[in-house]
């Protein structure tokens, strides 16, 4: 597979073929981690997003 590139200005997520969410459901308050990998679930992490929620809305997104 060639992977997918998300063309989101400022985030620049590299090519990936697997995405994992932790926790799997977005919380009302607190954070959720989105991990992008190339090579399936055991592959190399190419980017991680941390989404912070407040009152059920996304308050911030940080890429690492």
N, C-alpha and C positions, 0 to 999 in steps of 0.2 A: 504494500500500500504506500501511496505517496504521502499520506498525511494531509492535514488541513492547516491552513494558515488563517488565523483570525486577524483581519485587518481593522483593528480598533485603534484609533489614534491614541498614542500615549501608552498603550499596553504592549503592543508588538509581541503577541504570543507566537513563538516559533512553530514550525511544522510539528504536528503531534498526531497520534492515532488512538489515544486513550485519555479519558478525563475521569477523575474521581472526585466525589464530593464528600466532605466530612464536617458535620453530620450530613446525612443524605437529604434531609429536609431542611429548608431554610428556617432558622429560629426567628421568633418574634423579636427578641433582644439577644445580643451576643454576636458571636462570629461564626463564619463558615469558611472552610478552606477548600479551594478548588485547585486540584493538582493536575497539570497537563504532562503527559509522558509520551515519549517516542519509543516504540517497541513493546507495546502492550502493558498490562498491569505490572509486570516486573521490569519494565524498561527504564530508561533514563528520564528523570524529571527534567523538563525543559523550561517550566515556569510554574509558579504558584501564585494564586490570588487569594487574598484574605478579604472577605466581605464582612463588614460590620453592619448589623441591623439594629434599628431603634424603632420600636412600635410597629414592626412588620415591614418597615421601609429600609432600603439600603442607604446607610449613612455615609459609608466610605468604602473604597476599594484600593487595596495596596498590592502591587506586584512585587514578587521577589524571585 
